[in-house]
């Protein structure tokens, strides 16, 4: 079946097309989610949200890119949205602690899933440090770095996902590497 036929079936909401979509993209979407949000439960929740969004908006898909690019774009946006919400909650909890309010704060460890195939590091502590540094990057740099280095996407694929030129992607990647180098140098300098 061609991609055009598959998209037509998705737009017609056939059960077989939804099953094929999940079979074809479930692992890929989850791998991207866990690259951005290295916690299995959160990544699974985001992946489910991605498929709900794909199902709900397939009628709006114009075919200006490949279906996979469109799905990765939705996945990336859902992950970034989750990270923004989580960071807002952390800031709110910090402000609560400053003002002396006693609210329950979720103390679960964000970094629980370190067996992701795109990340081969010696131990969980090193992984936590790396993900902490990645999450300090500006959003565009974090997105490009994660999609390229953790998820293995080419600059061309990233260009299509984030709708920027390949040279912009290269520039963002260069700045992300420089900023990560600075962040990790400072971390290890302060750690000694």
N, C-alpha and C positions, 0 to 999 in steps of 0.2 A: 504494500500500500504506500502510495506517495504521501509526502508531508501534506500536500494540499487536500488530498482525500481524507487524511487523518483529521486535519483541522475542521473540515466540513462535518465529519462525524461527531467531533467534539461539540461543534456549534449546534448540531442536532440533538445533542445530549444523549447519545446512545450509551448504554451500559458497557458495551464492549470497548468503546473508545476511552471511557473513563478508566476501565481496568487496564487497558494498554498504556495509558498515560502514567498511571501509578507504577505499573511494571517497568516502564522505560525510565522513569525519572525519580522514583522514590529514593533509591540509594544516592543518586547524584545530588538531589536537593538536600537530603540529610547530611551528606558530606560537606556541602557548602555551609549549611547551618552550623554544623559543629566546628567548622573552621572559624567562624565569627564568634560563636557562643559555645565554648568548650564545656558544656554541661549537657549530658545526655537528655534529661527530661525537658529542659528548655529547648534544646535543638529539635526534639521530637514535636513539641508543641508548635514551634515556629514552622516546621515542615508541614504540619497539618494545616496551619493557617495559609501557607503558600498554596496548597492544593485547593482549599476552599476559595481563595482569591482567583486561582486559575479557572476553576469551574464557574465562578460567578462572573468573570470578566472575559471569558473566551469569545463571547459575541462581539466584544470591542477590539479583538485582535485584528489588526489591519494587514498583517503579512509583510510589513516593511522590514522585518528581520526574520531570522529563523525562529521557529517555535521555542527551541532550546534557549536561545538568547533571551527571549521574552520571559521565559520561566526563571532563568538565572537573575534577570533584572528584578522580578518580583521577589525572589528569594533574598537577594542582597538588600532590597529595601525593607523587607520584613525583619531581617536581622538587625539592620541599623536602627530601625524603629524600636525594637526590643532593647537594644543597648542604650538608646537615648532615654527610654522610660526607666530603665534600671538605674542609670546615672542620676536621673531626676529624683528617684526614690532615695538614693544614697545621700544626695545633697539635702533633701528634706529631713532625713534621719539625723544628719550632722547638725542642722539648724535646731532640731528638736533637742539634741543633747546640749547645745549651747544655751538654750532657754530653760533647760531643766525639766522639760516635759518627760514623763515616763511612758513611752509608747513601746509596744512590742516591735522589735526590728528583726527582720529575717536574717538569721546568722548563718544560713547554709553557705557552704563554700561554693563559689561560682565555678571554680576549676575542678571538675570531677572527672572529666573525660579526656584522658591524655593518651589514649591508644589510637588516636586518629591516624590513618595511614599517611597523611601528608606531613605529619610531625614526628620525627624520630629524634627524641632527645633522651639524654641519659637518665633524668629523673624528674619527678613531678615538680619539685621545687624550681628547677631550671625552666620548666614549661610555664609555671605560674609567673615567673619573672618575665619571660618573653611575652606572654599574653598581656601582662600588666603594661609592659612597655608599648606593645602594639596598640592597646586601648588608650594610650596617652596621645597618640598621633591625631592630627586633624582628621576629620571624617573621610575626606577624599583620599588622603594618603593611606589611611587604615584600610579603606575599601580596596584600593589598588594592590597594596602589599598583600592583604589576605587572599584576594582572588588569584594573584600571581604566585606567591611563594608558598602559601599553605594549600590552596585549592588547585594549583597547577594550570591555571588558565593562561593562554597566550595574550600578548599585548593587544592583538587584533580582537580577540574575544572580549577582553575587558573593555576595549574601546566601544564595542557594540553594546555591551551591558550598561555602561555608565554614560553612554552617548557623548563621548569626548574623542578628540582625535588621538591617533596612536602616539603622536609626539607629546600630547598632553599627558597621556598615560605614562610614557617614559619619564617625563619630567616629574610627575607625582611620585613615581617609583624611586627616582634618584633622591628626591627630598625625603621620602619615607625612610630610605636606608640611612641617610645622613642623620636624621632625627633619631632613629632607633640606635644608631651607633652612639650618639651623644647621651641618650637616655640610659642606655646600658652601661656606658662608661661611668656616668654619675652614680648609678645604682651600685655598681661594684666598688667604686671609690668610697662611697658612704657605708658600704657593707663591711669594710675592713676596719 
